[in-house]
């Protein structure tokens, strides 16, 4: 079932040209903010107060559009703030008001001219977070591993319902679809280590050769099996019919152990590739003691 509210990631880095007092206010009031001072008018004498995406160049336009969508529709947010090790989780209520908060510019060595504007009024476009939860570093590392890599404010669909359930304080049964793509890849690699993998006619993974994930274009898992051969595996939540292109790519890897984890009814072999139901891998892995602990970590 599709989430009622989308999840966003907000990044407040050291490159935002504001002073410490302004940063501290954002943290204290638990606001997310974007600071794009210059619009397309060319006026650099004062910060723009516009919240219209059309008034800005890219990438400012994309971020302001995201801010407006979040304000209008509401959503869950995971935010990081420069100077704080913790991350902040919260909720933006639908039909929220984008408030213009005045602060001060601060010196930023990465932006040469900013030093000349130190102390000038900075206009930040902000939204207030509610239902706030502060997450300590030792707990948020797992949450943040799949966060969007770029942008000030980005939609985060791959987070599933994790942020929502943490904000709402709910603990529900974790489903395969709640796992981010990177965690699905890890789950399948760890499943291949289990004795049960051999019972299903799969090679048993002994040692990874490359990090699991996007190291290779066509392969998610590259590892040595218990018989010394190489395992190449692809992981997807698509059906077998919709994953035929992944199947074709695996055929390029010759006479090795080739596996495609996908949505399918039964185990089969096509052109030397073992096609394995990813739901079965998830079920078997989570039924093991360590798999259960991994899932709830």
Helices and strands as residue ranges (DSSP letters): E 6-12, H 20-29, E 31-34, G 53-55, H 60-73, E 75-81, E 87-92, E 99-104, G 112-117, E 121-128, E 130-135, H 137-144, E 153-155, G 157-159, H 162-168, G 176-178, H 181-191, H 195-199, E 205-208, E 221-225, E 230-239, G 241-243, H 244-250, G 251-253, E 257-263, E 268-270, E 273-277, H 278-287, H 289-295
